[in-house]
Amino acid sequence: MATTKLKGNEVHTKGELPATGSRAPDFALTSPTLEDVSLASFAGKKKIISTNPSLDTGVCAATARGFNQRVAGRADVVVLVVTADLPFAQKRFCQAEGIENVVTLSEMRDRSFGDAYGLTLSDGPLRGLLARAVVVLDENDRVLHTELVPEMTTEPDYDAALAALG
């Protein structure tokens, strides 16, 4: 169990982030086109996995926009924004915001991602959703960097995530 905060109040996750140097857990998430995707769907790419409770909040939206801007022009990197939002809502958000450099993925069909990555909130008003975090993987799915954002109402450390990519 890990601890973060939501508006200054402690909340907890059901587990811990994967250890740096370990192989990232595989996942089954749903794309905006309703396809099932896994780590293998992004084989050969470096990955930034950005988890958020919902794209319907200001900070979650800002995080998606922030990574969208920062990885523009990097063909070797894919940013995966994972939320519990339905794929339809994720697609509308990206279209409305002009977001083209991230891939949104939903826990719609399979909620095991949050448990495998230690990010499902176990208490607090957002219980059952994902904590705000970043997991950076190399092209072989080894964990290079993790950040459980200490206060969920703030954005992650973009510079640290990008520095981990090299």
C-alpha positions as CSV (number, residue, x, y, z in Angstrom):
1,M,0.0,0.0,0.0
2,A,1.3,3.5,-0.9
3,T,0.1,6.8,0.3
4,T,-0.8,9.9,-1.7
5,K,-3.0,12.9,-0.9
6,L,-6.2,14.3,-2.3
7,K,-6.7,18.0,-1.3
8,G,-4.4,17.5,1.6
9,N,-6.1,14.3,2.9
10,E,-4.2,11.0,2.9
11,V,-5.5,8.3,0.5
12,H,-4.0,4.9,-0.2
13,T,-3.5,2.6,-3.1
14,K,-4.0,-1.1,-3.0
15,G,-0.4,-1.8,-3.8
16,E,3.0,-0.4,-4.8
17,L,4.3,0.8,-8.1
18,P,6.5,-1.6,-10.0
19,A,10.1,-1.5,-8.9
20,T,12.6,0.3,-11.1
21,G,14.5,-2.2,-13.2
22,S,11.7,-4.8,-13.1
23,R,9.7,-5.9,-16.0
24,A,6.4,-4.0,-16.2
25,P,3.2,-6.0,-15.7
26,D,1.3,-6.7,-18.9
27,F,-2.2,-5.3,-19.1
28,A,-5.5,-5.5,-21.0
29,L,-7.0,-2.1,-21.6
30,T,-9.5,-0.7,-24.1
31,S,-8.6,1.8,-26.8
32,P,-10.8,4.6,-28.2
33,T,-11.7,2.2,-31.1
34,L,-12.8,-0.4,-28.5
35,E,-9.9,-2.7,-29.3
36,D,-8.2,-4.6,-26.5
37,V,-4.6,-3.6,-26.2
38,S,-1.6,-4.8,-24.1
39,L,2.0,-3.9,-23.7
40,A,2.7,-5.9,-26.8
41,S,0.6,-3.5,-28.8
42,F,3.4,-0.9,-28.3
43,A,6.3,-3.2,-28.8
44,G,9.6,-1.6,-29.6
45,K,8.6,1.8,-28.3
46,K,9.6,3.6,-25.1
47,K,6.4,4.2,-23.0
48,I,5.2,6.8,-20.6
49,I,2.2,5.5,-18.8
50,S,0.3,8.4,-17.2
51,T,-2.6,7.3,-14.9
52,N,-5.3,9.6,-13.8
53,P,-8.7,9.3,-12.1
54,S,-10.6,10.9,-14.9
55,L,-10.0,13.2,-17.9
56,D,-13.1,15.2,-16.7
57,T,-11.0,16.9,-14.0
58,G,-8.8,20.0,-14.7
59,V,-5.5,18.4,-13.5
60,C,-6.1,15.2,-15.4
61,A,-6.8,17.1,-18.5
62,A,-3.7,19.3,-18.0
63,T,-1.5,16.2,-17.5
64,A,-2.7,14.8,-20.9
65,R,-2.1,18.1,-22.6
66,G,1.3,18.4,-20.9
67,F,2.6,15.1,-22.1
68,N,1.0,15.7,-25.5
69,Q,3.1,18.8,-25.9
70,R,6.3,17.4,-24.5
71,V,6.5,14.3,-26.7
72,A,5.6,15.9,-30.0
73,G,8.1,14.8,-32.6
74,R,9.4,11.8,-30.6
75,A,8.6,8.8,-32.8
76,D,10.4,6.5,-30.3
77,V,8.0,7.3,-27.5
78,V,4.3,6.6,-26.9
79,V,2.4,8.2,-24.0
80,L,-0.4,6.0,-22.7
81,V,-3.0,7.9,-20.6
82,V,-5.0,5.4,-18.6
83,T,-8.2,6.3,-16.8
84,A,-11.5,4.6,-15.9
85,D,-13.3,6.9,-18.4
86,L,-15.2,5.3,-21.2
87,P,-13.3,5.2,-24.5
88,F,-16.0,7.4,-26.1
89,A,-15.4,10.2,-23.5
90,Q,-11.6,9.8,-23.9
91,K,-11.9,10.2,-27.7
92,R,-14.2,13.3,-27.4
93,F,-11.7,14.8,-25.0
94,C,-8.7,14.3,-27.3
95,Q,-10.6,15.6,-30.3
96,A,-11.8,18.7,-28.4
97,E,-8.3,19.4,-27.1
98,G,-6.4,18.6,-30.3
99,I,-4.4,15.9,-28.5
100,E,-2.6,13.8,-31.0
101,N,0.5,12.6,-29.3
102,V,-1.0,10.4,-26.6
103,V,-3.0,7.2,-26.6
104,T,-5.9,7.1,-24.2
105,L,-6.8,3.7,-22.7
106,S,-9.7,2.7,-20.5
107,E,-10.1,0.2,-17.7
108,M,-13.7,-0.3,-19.0
109,R,-13.5,-4.1,-19.6
110,D,-10.7,-5.1,-17.3
111,R,-9.9,-3.4,-14.0
112,S,-6.8,-5.5,-13.2
113,F,-4.4,-2.8,-14.5
114,G,-4.7,-0.7,-11.3
115,D,-4.0,-3.6,-9.1
116,A,-1.0,-4.9,-11.2
117,Y,0.5,-1.4,-11.1
118,G,-0.4,-0.7,-7.5
119,L,-2.5,2.3,-8.4
120,T,-6.1,1.5,-7.5
121,L,-7.2,3.8,-4.8
122,S,-8.5,1.8,-1.8
123,D,-10.1,4.7,0.1
124,G,-11.2,8.3,-0.1
125,P,-13.8,9.9,-2.4
126,L,-12.1,8.5,-5.5
127,R,-11.9,5.0,-4.2
128,G,-11.8,2.5,-7.1
129,L,-10.2,4.9,-9.5
130,L,-6.5,5.2,-10.4
131,A,-4.1,7.5,-8.5
132,R,-2.2,10.1,-10.5
133,A,1.1,8.5,-11.4
134,V,3.7,8.1,-14.1
135,V,5.5,4.9,-15.0
136,V,8.3,5.1,-17.7
137,L,9.3,2.0,-19.6
138,D,12.1,1.3,-22.0
139,E,11.4,-0.4,-25.4
140,N,11.8,-3.8,-23.6
141,D,9.1,-2.9,-21.0
142,R,11.7,-2.5,-18.2
143,V,10.7,0.1,-15.6
144,L,13.0,3.1,-15.8
145,H,11.1,5.6,-13.5
146,T,8.0,5.8,-11.4
147,E,6.2,8.7,-9.7
148,L,3.2,8.5,-7.5
149,V,2.3,12.1,-7.5
150,P,2.3,13.2,-3.8
151,E,-0.8,15.4,-4.1
152,M,-3.3,14.3,-6.7
153,T,-4.4,17.8,-7.4
154,T,-1.0,18.6,-8.9
155,E,0.6,17.6,-12.2
156,P,3.4,15.0,-12.3
157,D,7.1,15.9,-12.8
158,Y,7.2,15.9,-16.6
159,D,11.0,16.6,-16.7
160,A,11.8,13.6,-14.6
161,A,9.7,11.3,-16.8
162,L,11.3,12.6,-20.0
163,A,14.8,12.5,-18.5
164,A,14.3,8.8,-17.7
165,L,13.8,8.1,-21.4
166,G,17.3,9.4,-22.2
